[in-house]
Amino acid sequence: MRLLSKVLAAALLVGAVAPEARAWEPETTHGGLAEQAALGSRLHKRLVTMGFTNGLFEPLTIPPADAPALMSALKLLSPTHGAVPDARGRQPALGWIAAGAALADVPAAHGANHFFDPDTGAGWRAPDRGLVDGISDRVREAVGRAKLPARGVPAPDWVVARDNPFNVDAFLGQYAKAVTAATPGERSRHMAAALVAAGAILHTLGDLGAPSRVRGDEAAHFDQLGAGPDDLGSRFERIAALAYGRLGVPPPSRVVTRTHLRDFFTAKDGGGLADRVAHGYFSPNTLPTPTRIEGDVRPRLVRPRPALPARLNLMAASRDEGTILRDANGTCLARYRVTHSVLTFSIDDECMLEQLAVIVPEVAAYERGLLDFLLRGELNIAAGAEIVVSGTGLGDGTVELVVEDERGVRTKLASAPVAKASEQLASVAAPAAGARVYAVFRGVDLLGEPIVAVGAAPLAAR
């Protein structure tokens, strides 16, 4: 219970999301992305294996008295968005992962840890004074109230940072306890807590699908989006919410697999989500610079990628509406126009919608891949006169076995250290009584990545 309270309550101090760090809309886009990742992943089957027989639709309960700060934060969300438990603190497993995705920006300062520029390795950097001076007095007042952090932890580091209450270690700890805890109520609380952490981790990765977050363009998050003085953020991310809501978020575009957690964010082969988005799209303040039409027209690029074609269609650009710069797949990257002999680039709403149609399914694919990575550990149990636990791809760690009786109560049967590359993890005599046996490995895989592996099997009648 202490660990549950520490993970869920310590950092869930209720506060509004800081305007400078607002992500994909938490209750709509992020909730939808997390749900699509969960629906496409192995989570449903894994929950069933762990004893949650309804899988993603298993009701899980965190009693409000156990996590008052969490419940206070959840009250900030709209019940219509599928992430708010009932008065008992109960909702389906799928709702808890959506809740974690919605709450990753609470408290507000955590939102600054959802940026990462793969070209520089930097996270959030507060915009310089010149950029802030260019916005309205009303926006500057809101920025002042937000108390902008000067620096943020880069997103790939934040998901493993010790001061992140929803880090990978918190997920793995709660996930393991969801198997080994004694009573169904305790296991329900731990599984809900694990899913909240998983949803927050997915949120952090998913934010890197927005070009401004991976191109050092923090100033793009100061757009005045509505009439309210605090309604600031990225127009790109607001359009995503308007276009898809929560239920309209598309499913993953493909299967993304990686062998290291960090590779989902950024990888040497350029296959991380941040790499692909940073090098494939412009953001509002990293467009090619305005260029006077004279001689050989070569607009200066703020970043080397995406690159411009060898020749631009300046005749088409001279029309009132200009013309469109597209990538190799035909997706709009920017609109360019020639006005008074000056070539300028911009990204209008129609162009953003084309980009979102490609980017959002890719974000869902990376989130699904990351969730499957967190759940990749699987054990095999042969239960007869002896209970033999085996697994592949595991390094050093500890395996624990518990036996469940007819009431659903689990008691410890045995535990043992595991040496690297041992395929057989444990072998113990079967208990005299019990209905089912569960095993949990906690340690690292053969590549040194933290892992929890689980397995279950019925006990033979005696």
C-alpha positions in Angstrom: 0.0 0.0 0.0 2.9 2.4 0.8 4.4 1.8 -2.6 1.0 2.3 -4.3 0.6 5.6 -2.5 4.1 6.7 -3.4 3.7 6.0 -7.1 0.2 7.4 -7.5 0.1 10.2 -5.0 3.5 11.7 -4.4 3.7 13.7 -7.6 0.0 14.0 -8.5 -0.4 17.5 -7.1 -3.4 19.0 -8.8 -2.7 21.8 -11.2 -3.5 23.0 -14.7 -1.3 22.0 -17.6 1.3 24.6 -18.2 0.6 26.4 -21.5 4.1 26.2 -22.7 4.2 22.4 -22.4 0.8 21.4 -23.5 0.9 18.1 -25.3 -1.4 16.4 -27.8 -4.7 17.1 -26.1 -4.6 14.8 -23.0 -8.3 13.7 -22.8 -8.8 13.4 -26.6 -5.7 12.6 -28.7 -3.6 11.1 -25.9 -6.5 9.0 -24.6 -7.3 7.8 -28.1 -3.6 6.9 -28.8 -3.2 5.0 -25.6 -6.4 3.1 -26.2 -5.4 2.2 -29.8 -2.0 1.1 -28.5 -3.6 -1.1 -25.9 -6.1 -2.6 -28.2 -3.4 -3.6 -30.7 -1.0 -4.9 -28.1 -0.6 -8.1 -26.1 -2.0 -6.4 -23.1 -5.4 -8.1 -23.2 -4.0 -11.6 -23.3 -1.4 -10.8 -20.7 -4.1 -9.6 -18.3 -6.0 -12.8 -18.8 -2.8 -14.8 -18.0 -2.3 -12.8 -14.8 -5.8 -13.7 -13.6 -7.8 -10.7 -14.8 -10.2 -12.8 -16.8 -11.9 -10.0 -18.8 -8.6 -8.6 -20.0 -8.8 -5.0 -21.1 -12.4 -4.8 -19.9 -11.7 -6.2 -16.4 -12.9 -3.8 -13.7 -10.0 -2.6 -11.6 -10.4 -0.6 -8.4 -8.2 1.9 -6.6 -10.2 2.9 -3.5 -10.2 6.7 -3.3 -8.9 6.7 0.2 -5.8 4.9 -1.0 -4.8 7.6 -3.5 -6.7 10.9 -2.8 -4.3 13.0 -4.9 -4.9 10.7 -7.9 -8.6 10.9 -7.5 -8.4 14.7 -7.2 -6.5 14.9 -10.4 -8.9 12.6 -12.2 -11.8 14.9 -11.2 -10.2 17.5 -13.6 -11.1 15.2 -16.5 -14.4 14.9 -18.2 -16.2 11.7 -17.4 -17.3 11.5 -21.0 -13.7 10.8 -22.1 -13.5 7.3 -20.7 -10.8 7.8 -18.1 -12.6 8.7 -14.9 -13.5 5.9 -12.4 -16.8 5.7 -10.5 -17.2 6.8 -6.9 -15.7 3.5 -5.8 -12.5 4.2 -7.8 -13.4 1.5 -10.3 -13.1 1.4 -14.1 -12.0 -1.0 -16.8 -8.3 -1.7 -17.4 -8.5 0.2 -20.7 -9.8 3.2 -18.8 -6.8 3.2 -16.4 -4.3 3.3 -19.2 -6.2 6.2 -20.8 -6.2 7.9 -17.4 -2.4 7.7 -17.2 -2.1 9.1 -20.7 -4.3 12.1 -19.6 -2.5 12.7 -16.3 1.2 12.7 -17.6 1.2 16.5 -17.6 0.2 16.7 -13.9 1.8 18.5 -12.1 2.3 21.1 -14.8 6.1 21.1 -14.7 6.2 17.5 -15.9 4.9 18.7 -19.3 8.3 20.3 -20.0 9.8 16.8 -20.0 8.1 15.7 -23.1 10.4 17.3 -25.6 13.5 15.9 -27.3 15.6 17.2 -30.2 17.5 14.2 -31.6 20.0 16.4 -33.4 21.2 18.2 -30.3 20.0 15.8 -27.5 18.3 18.6 -25.7 14.9 18.6 -24.1 12.7 21.6 -23.4 14.5 25.0 -23.5 12.5 28.1 -22.7 12.2 30.4 -25.7 14.5 33.4 -25.8 13.1 36.8 -24.8 12.9 37.9 -28.5 10.4 35.2 -29.3 8.3 35.8 -26.2 8.2 39.6 -26.9 6.6 38.8 -30.2 3.4 37.5 -28.6 0.5 39.5 -27.2 0.4 41.1 -23.7 -2.3 38.7 -22.7 -0.2 35.7 -23.7 2.9 37.1 -21.9 0.7 37.4 -18.7 -0.3 33.7 -19.0 3.4 32.8 -19.6 4.3 34.7 -16.5 1.7 32.8 -14.4 3.0 29.5 -15.8 6.5 30.1 -14.4 8.3 28.6 -17.3 11.1 26.1 -16.4 14.3 27.1 -18.1 15.1 23.5 -18.9 13.3 20.2 -19.1 14.5 16.6 -18.9 14.7 15.1 -22.4 11.8 12.7 -23.0 13.9 9.5 -23.4 15.6 10.3 -20.0 12.3 11.3 -18.3 10.7 7.9 -18.7 13.5 6.3 -16.6 14.2 9.3 -14.3 14.0 8.7 -10.6 11.9 11.8 -9.9 9.3 10.7 -12.4 6.6 8.9 -10.4 5.4 7.2 -13.6 8.8 5.9 -14.7 9.5 2.5 -16.1 10.6 1.1 -12.8 7.3 2.2 -11.2 5.4 0.3 -13.9 7.5 -2.8 -13.5 7.2 -2.8 -9.7 3.4 -2.4 -9.8 3.1 -5.0 -12.6 5.0 -7.6 -10.7 2.9 -7.0 -7.5 -0.2 -7.4 -9.6 0.8 -11.1 -9.7 2.3 -11.7 -6.3 0.0 -9.7 -4.0 -2.2 -11.8 -1.8 -5.8 -10.7 -2.4 -7.8 -9.9 -5.5 -8.3 -6.4 -4.2 -4.6 -5.8 -3.8 -3.8 -7.2 -7.2 -6.5 -5.0 -8.7 -5.0 -1.8 -7.2 -1.5 -2.7 -8.3 -2.6 -3.5 -11.9 -4.5 -0.2 -12.1 -1.4 1.6 -10.9 0.8 -0.2 -13.4 -1.6 0.8 -16.2 -1.6 4.5 -15.1 2.2 4.4 -15.3 2.1 2.7 -18.7 -0.3 5.3 -20.0 2.0 8.1 -18.8 5.0 6.5 -20.5 3.1 6.2 -23.7 2.1 9.8 -23.5 5.8 10.9 -23.2 6.7 8.9 -26.3 3.6 10.0 -28.2 4.4 13.7 -27.7 7.5 13.3 -29.9 5.1 12.9 -32.9 4.6 16.7 -32.9 7.4 18.3 -35.1 7.8 21.3 -32.8 8.8 19.0 -29.9 11.6 17.4 -31.8 13.0 20.4 -33.7 13.8 22.7 -30.8 10.8 24.8 -31.7 9.3 25.6 -28.2 8.0 28.9 -29.4 5.4 27.0 -31.5 3.7 26.2 -28.2 2.6 29.8 -27.5 -0.1 30.1 -30.1 -3.3 31.8 -28.8 -5.8 29.0 -29.5 -8.9 30.4 -28.0 -10.4 33.4 -26.3 -9.2 32.5 -22.8 -5.9 34.1 -21.8 -4.5 30.7 -20.7 -5.6 28.8 -23.8 -2.1 28.6 -25.3 -0.4 25.8 -27.1 0.4 24.2 -30.4 -2.0 24.8 -33.2 -0.8 21.5 -34.8 -1.8 19.6 -31.6 -5.2 21.4 -31.3 -6.1 20.6 -34.9 -5.3 16.9 -34.1 -7.9 17.0 -31.3 -10.5 18.7 -33.5 -9.9 16.3 -36.3 -9.9 13.0 -34.4 -11.2 13.6 -30.9 -10.6 10.4 -28.8 -12.7 7.8 -30.6 -11.5 8.8 -34.0 -7.8 8.3 -33.4 -6.7 5.8 -36.1 -5.2 2.5 -35.2 -1.4 1.8 -35.5 -0.1 2.0 -39.1 2.3 -0.9 -38.7 4.1 -3.0 -36.1 7.2 -1.3 -34.6 9.7 -3.5 -32.7 12.9 -2.5 -30.9 15.3 -4.3 -28.6 16.0 -1.3 -26.4 13.5 1.1 -24.7 15.4 4.2 -25.8 15.3 3.1 -29.5 11.5 3.8 -29.6 12.4 7.5 -28.9 15.7 7.8 -30.8 18.1 5.3 -32.4 21.4 5.2 -34.2 19.7 3.9 -37.3 17.3 6.9 -37.3 14.3 4.7 -36.6 13.1 6.3 -33.4 9.9 8.3 -33.4 11.7 11.6 -32.7 14.2 10.9 -35.5 11.6 10.2 -38.1 9.4 13.2 -37.3 12.4 15.7 -36.8 13.9 14.8 -40.1 10.6 14.4 -42.0 8.7 17.5 -41.2 9.1 21.2 -40.7 7.6 23.1 -37.7 6.4 26.7 -37.8 9.6 28.3 -36.7 12.0 25.9 -38.5 10.7 26.5 -42.0 13.2 27.6 -44.8 13.9 31.3 -44.4 12.3 34.0 -46.6 14.4 34.5 -49.7 14.4 37.3 -52.3 13.9 36.1 -55.9 17.1 36.9 -57.7 19.6 34.7 -59.5 19.8 31.1 -58.2 17.1 30.8 -55.5 18.3 28.6 -52.7 16.4 29.3 -49.4 18.4 28.7 -46.3 17.4 25.7 -44.3 17.3 26.0 -40.5 17.8 22.2 -40.4 19.3 20.1 -43.2 16.3 17.8 -43.2 13.8 17.8 -44.7 15.6 18.9 -47.8 14.2 21.1 -50.6 14.0 19.8 -54.2 16.7 21.0 -56.6 14.2 23.4 -58.2 11.1 25.0 -56.8 8.1 25.9 -59.0 8.3 29.7 -58.7 5.7 30.3 -61.3 3.1 28.3 -59.4 4.3 30.0 -56.2 3.5 33.4 -57.7 -0.2 32.6 -57.7 -2.3 34.1 -54.9 -2.6 30.7 -53.1 1.0 29.8 -53.8 1.8 26.1 -54.2 2.6 23.1 -52.1 6.0 21.4 -51.2 5.4 17.7 -50.8 7.6 14.8 -49.6 8.3 11.7 -51.6 5.0 10.1 -50.5 3.0 13.1 -51.5 2.3 14.5 -48.0 2.2 18.3 -47.7 5.3 19.7 -45.9 4.6 23.4 -46.4 3.0 25.9 -48.7 5.3 28.4 -50.5 4.5 31.7 -52.2 6.2 34.5 -53.9 5.0 37.9 -52.9 6.8 41.2 -53.9 9.7 39.1 -55.1 10.1 37.4 -51.8 9.7 33.6 -51.4 8.1 32.6 -48.1 7.1 29.2 -46.6 4.2 28.5 -44.2 2.2 25.6 -42.9 -1.5 26.1 -43.1 -4.3 24.1 -41.5 -4.9 22.0 -44.6 -1.3 21.0 -44.8 -1.3 20.1 -41.1 -4.3 17.8 -41.6 -2.4 16.0 -44.3 0.6 15.6 -42.0 -1.6 14.4 -39.1 -3.2 11.7 -41.3 0.3 10.2 -41.6 1.8 11.1 -38.3 -1.0 10.0 -35.9 -1.1 6.4 -37.1 2.7 6.3 -36.8 2.5 7.6 -33.2 0.0 4.9 -32.4 2.3 2.3 -33.9 5.3 3.4 -31.8 3.1 3.5 -28.7 1.8 0.0 -29.3 5.4 -1.2 -29.9 6.5 0.4 -26.6 3.7 -1.2 -24.7 4.5 -4.6 -26.1 8.1 -4.0 -25.2 7.1 -3.4 -21.6 5.0 -6.6 -21.6 7.5 -8.7 -23.5 8.5 -11.0 -20.6 6.8 -14.4 -20.7 7.4 -17.5 -18.6 6.4 -21.1 -19.3 5.2 -23.3 -16.4 4.9 -27.1 -16.5 2.9 -28.1 -13.5 2.8 -31.8 -12.4 4.4 -33.4 -9.4 7.1 -30.8 -9.9 6.5 -27.2 -11.0 9.2 -26.2 -13.6 9.5 -22.6 -14.7 11.4 -21.7 -17.8 11.9 -18.7 -20.0 14.1 -17.4 -22.8 16.0 -14.2 -23.3 16.4 -13.5 -19.6 19.5 -12.3 -17.7 20.2 -12.0 -14.0 17.2 -11.6 -11.7 14.9 -13.3 -9.3 12.0 -15.6 -9.9 9.1 -15.9 -7.4 6.3 -18.5 -7.4 2.9 -18.1 -5.8 0.0 -20.5 -5.5 -3.6 -19.4 -5.7 -6.4 -21.2 -3.7 -10.1 -21.5 -4.6 -10.8 -18.2 -2.9 -8.4 -16.3 -5.1 -5.8 -15.8 -2.3 -2.2 -16.2 -3.4 0.6 -17.3 -1.1 4.3 -17.5 -1.7 5.6 -20.9 -2.8 9.2 -20.3 -3.5 11.8 -17.7 -4.8 15.2 -18.1 -6.2 18.0 -16.1 -7.9 18.4 -16.6 -11.6 21.7 -16.5 -13.4 22.1 -15.1 -16.9 21.0 -17.3 -19.8 19.5 -19.9 -17.6 16.5 -21.3 -19.5 15.2 -23.3 -16.5 14.5 -20.7 -13.8 13.1 -22.8 -11.0 11.9 -26.3 -10.1 10.0 -27.0 -6.9 7.6 -29.6 -5.6 4.0 -29.0 -6.3 2.0 -27.8 -3.2 -0.5 -30.1 -1.6 -3.4 -27.8 -2.3 -4.1 -24.9 -4.7 -5.9 -24.2 -8.0 -3.3 -22.3 -10.0 0.4 -21.4 -9.8 1.9 -18.1 -11.0 5.5 -17.1 -11.6 7.2 -13.7 -11.9 10.8 -13.0 -13.0 12.2 -9.5 -12.1 15.6 -8.6 -13.5 17.1 -7.8 -16.9 17.0 -9.3 -20.3 20.1 -10.5 -22.2 20.7 -7.0 -23.5 20.6 -5.5 -19.9 17.1 -4.0 -20.3 14.9 -4.1 -17.1 12.1 -6.7 -17.5 9.3 -8.4 -15.6 8.3 -11.8 -17.1 5.1 -13.6 -15.9 3.5 -17.0 -16.5 0.7 -19.1 -15.1 -0.6 -22.7 -15.2 -3.4 -24.7 -13.5 -2.4 -27.2 -10.8 -3.4 -30.8 -11.4 -6.2 -32.1 -9.1 -4.8 -34.1 -6.2 
